[in-house]
Amino acid sequence: MAKKTVAAASLAAQAMGWIDPVTRAVVPPIHMASTYLRDEDNAYRSGRIYARADNPTFDQVEATLAALEAGARAMVFSSGMSAATACFLAFAPGDHVVASKVMYWSLRNWLAGFARQWGLKVEFVDADRADAIAAAVKPGATKLVWLETPANPTWCIADIAAAAEIAHKAGALLAIDSTVATPVLTRPIELGADLVMHSATKYLNGHSDIIAGALVTARDDQHWAKLRAIRSQLGTVMGQTEAWLLMRGMRTLFPRVAWASRSALSLAEKFAVHPMVAEVLYPGLPSFPGHAVAKTQMKGGFGGMLSVRVKGGERAAIATAARVELWKRATSLGGVESLIEHRASVEGPGTPCPPDLLRLSVGVEETGDLFDDLDQALKRAHNA
Ligand SMILES: Cc1ncc(COP(=O)(O)O)c(C=O)c1O
């Protein structure tokens, strides 16, 4: 009888159902070796030479992530930043790339600083407008279109299928930073993307205890080989222990993301009518400008990230963050514990982030507890 194909959630829970062939353990060991024995005839039949290029502890996590993203291959990196920058370093000085204006601030700074100094022609666009992407792309010259959706910290939505069509028509690749959506909600490769990037520090791991990154490719081709060489040459390889922890975290990805998405939607609806809140930014709200596109490319929820703009401006926003007790005042996102952050303070001068914005990463606590805590903080800040 043909084997029944199982849902992505089942694949994740069992980490592809792999069993250690030597011990029959349902959880694989961590391979600590940095080097591998050469055969007597001078060959390397195991396919492994040195652990800066590869490590067997990556196999299960990379296979699982490739399956969840419907990709051909996945590759884990030392951080989200090393995975993202590899995508740009695969091109040459003089090449043109298009990237969203609203995106993870540290990558935007790297593109505006290092990448331009190195010679890449970087053009930033309003990625929530497909016509703006089309206007920026130069047929034959643009090598890469880089989009983050939903994008930090205003959660604007880029239309992945439309961007793929525009990029491919011009001969460019499309890469999506899908850290916030995760493969639970969006599978960019099925919508036409060539590469998917994750800060695996966030939802994929989910427990705020490792720094990690990943790329997934639609095709195991020459470009992918180039990206593999960059990881090996720059040494931006993931640690073995981190790979093992990431695999453990990914087993609970689906229930964590489903819970956080439900909770975030409920909080967005409640804070949208809160007297001390000027605006809630969340793709799941019908009033949100990107809602219609989000509905078509996010399945089963709109994610655990939202932002609230506090009445009273920057002072009131910082005062609110100072008064939370259950939410943790910290940067990052996608962990089981809920985090709150005055984002403009982190991003500094030149940020497109409004000064009255508090970024919320919703974890897996009770939604009512999260509402009550932020509600009391907003009221106390208002009366201070
Ligand atoms: C959307 C997004 N992309 C990329 C990164 C960079 O990832 P890392 O911190 O793992 O290097 C982050 C980190 O906050 C992020 O939020």
PDBQT file of the ligand as one rigid body, heavy atoms in Angstrom, charges set to zero:
ROOT
HETATM    1  C1  LIG A 401      12.469  39.668  10.383  1.00  0.00    +0.000 C 
HETATM    2  C2  LIG A 401      13.890  39.451  10.819  1.00  0.00    +0.000 A 
HETATM    3  N1  LIG A 401      14.794  39.105   9.899  1.00  0.00    +0.000 NA
HETATM    4  C3  LIG A 401      16.094  38.899  10.249  1.00  0.00    +0.000 A 
HETATM    5  C4  LIG A 401      16.533  39.065  11.550  1.00  0.00    +0.000 A 
HETATM    6  C5  LIG A 401      17.969  38.827  11.888  1.00  0.00    +0.000 C 
HETATM    7  O1  LIG A 401      18.083  37.586  12.546  1.00  0.00    +0.000 OA
HETATM    8  P1  LIG A 401      19.176  37.230  13.651  1.00  0.00    +0.000 P 
HETATM    9  O2  LIG A 401      18.966  38.151  14.818  1.00  0.00    +0.000 OA
HETATM   10  O3  LIG A 401      18.898  35.789  13.955  1.00  0.00    +0.000 OA
HETATM   11  O4  LIG A 401      20.520  37.434  13.037  1.00  0.00    +0.000 OA
HETATM   12  C6  LIG A 401      15.617  39.428  12.529  1.00  0.00    +0.000 A 
HETATM   13  C7  LIG A 401      16.055  39.619  13.921  1.00  0.00    +0.000 C 
HETATM   14  O5  LIG A 401      15.399  40.269  14.715  1.00  0.00    +0.000 OA
HETATM   15  C8  LIG A 401      14.256  39.630  12.155  1.00  0.00    +0.000 A 
HETATM   16  O6  LIG A 401      13.331  39.996  13.062  1.00  0.00    +0.000 OA
ENDROOT
TORSDOF 0
